[in-house]
């Protein structure tokens, strides 16, 4: 069996709530994610995300591995002259790290977005220490476009962000 048959991207559902609460309370998972994510992360937060947040100017999918929820991937759409562009974000739960799941999910999701929307550019700014995410983006064909110097500060640390993007062929 190849990894393609093990990874499925699907819409978020109510059954994902407990997984969201478990995984988004793991500081190793949320270390480089947006500080907009509440901490501690509650069932009420998960309910809001599934019912409202994941649908506001976004296309979001649950990542499943062998039928089990293991992460989230989404693009956040832009407006006006930037409507052709979207920022991608993703995370995989720690028990599933090192299996190539983020790479496969990003590859599938990028294809889905390019094939089903008017989006022609997907980008991701990655905090400097997050080299694993940079490798994922590179493996999927995202190109390094530049560095935003000291553009993100979280938990008392300021980092450069490395911007990666992929254009629709």
HELIX and SHEET records of a PDB file:
HELIX    1   1 UNK A    3  UNK A    6  1                                   4    
HELIX    2   2 UNK A   14  UNK A   16  5                                   3    
HELIX    3   3 UNK A   17  UNK A   23  1                                   7    
HELIX    4   4 UNK A   27  UNK A   30  1                                   4    
HELIX    5   5 UNK A   43  UNK A   51  1                                   9    
HELIX    6   6 UNK A   53  UNK A   55  5                                   3    
HELIX    7   7 UNK A   80  UNK A   82  5                                   3    
HELIX    8   8 UNK A   94  UNK A   96  5                                   3    
HELIX    9   9 UNK A  101  UNK A  116  1                                  16    
HELIX   10  10 UNK A  131  UNK A  139  1                                   9    
SHEET    1   A 7 UNK A   7  UNK A  10  0                                        
SHEET    2   A 7 UNK A  58  UNK A  65 -1                                        
SHEET    3   A 7 UNK A  68  UNK A  77 -1                                        
SHEET    4   A 7 UNK A  85  UNK A  92 -1                                        
SHEET    5   A 7 UNK A 121  UNK A 127  1                                        
SHEET    6   A 7 UNK A 157  UNK A 167 -1                                        
SHEET    7   A 7 UNK A 143  UNK A 154 -1                                        
END                                                                             
